[in-house]
Amino acid sequence: MTFPAILLGLLLSTLFGVGFHLWRGGGGGRLILYLVLAWVGFWVGHLVGDQLGWTFSSVGPLRLGMATLTSAIFLGVGHWLSLVEVERK
């Protein structure tokens, strides 16, 4: 993995998290949640795509297609789980 590929991955995953925050809204806590989910989902997807040898939409050594897909899944599931409200009696 080259340094420019790591920077590109960080930039894209940050843009995914910020874009999701702009789309779904929320405060500063939600922004941090979405950034972390986007970063983790992006790199998990890259590693899974790399281990399985999937080259779907690769950019150099970066498995961009799989990384984007899993980042979107992490963001969607994380947002859905964050909507749970605790009932107080």
C-alpha positions in Angstrom: 0.0 0.0 0.0 1.5 3.3 -1.0 1.3 6.5 0.9 -0.8 8.3 -1.8 -3.3 5.4 -1.8 -3.7 5.7 2.0 -4.2 9.5 1.6 -6.8 8.9 -1.1 -8.6 6.4 1.0 -8.7 8.7 4.0 -9.9 11.6 1.8 -12.7 9.5 0.2 -13.9 7.9 3.4 -13.9 11.3 5.1 -16.0 12.7 2.2 -18.4 9.7 2.5 -18.9 10.4 6.2 -19.3 14.2 5.8 -21.7 13.6 2.8 -23.8 11.2 4.9 -23.9 13.7 7.7 -25.0 16.5 5.4 -27.7 14.2 4.0 -29.0 12.8 7.3 -28.2 15.7 9.6 -27.4 15.8 13.3 -25.0 17.5 15.6 -21.3 17.2 16.2 -21.7 13.8 17.9 -23.4 12.4 14.8 -20.6 13.8 12.6 -18.0 12.0 14.6 -20.0 8.8 14.5 -20.4 9.0 10.7 -16.7 9.8 10.2 -15.7 6.8 12.3 -18.2 4.5 10.6 -17.0 5.6 7.2 -13.3 5.2 8.0 -13.8 1.7 9.5 -16.2 0.6 6.8 -13.9 1.8 4.1 -10.8 0.1 5.3 -12.6 -3.1 6.3 -14.0 -3.2 2.7 -10.6 -2.6 1.2 -9.0 -5.4 3.3 -11.8 -7.8 2.5 -11.6 -7.0 -1.2 -7.8 -7.4 -1.1 -8.0 -10.7 0.7 -10.6 -12.1 -1.7 -8.8 -10.8 -4.7 -11.7 -8.7 -5.9 -10.6 -5.9 -8.2 -14.0 -4.3 -8.7 -13.3 -0.7 -9.4 -9.7 -0.6 -8.1 -7.6 2.5 -8.2 -4.0 1.4 -8.0 -3.6 -0.8 -4.8 -6.9 0.6 -3.4 -9.9 -1.7 -3.7 -12.3 1.3 -4.1 -15.4 -0.5 -5.2 -15.6 -2.9 -2.2 -14.4 -0.1 0.1 -17.2 2.2 -1.0 -19.8 -0.5 -0.7 -18.9 -1.5 2.8 -18.5 2.1 3.9 -22.1 2.7 2.7 -23.3 -0.4 4.6 -21.5 0.6 7.8 -23.0 4.1 7.5 -26.5 2.8 6.9 -26.5 0.2 9.7 -24.7 2.6 12.1 -27.3 5.3 11.4 -30.2 2.8 11.9 -28.7 1.5 15.1 -28.2 5.1 16.4 -32.0 5.8 16.0 -32.8 3.5 18.9 -34.3 5.4 21.8 -34.4 4.2 25.4 -37.8 4.3 27.1 -37.8 5.8 30.5 -40.3 4.9 33.1 
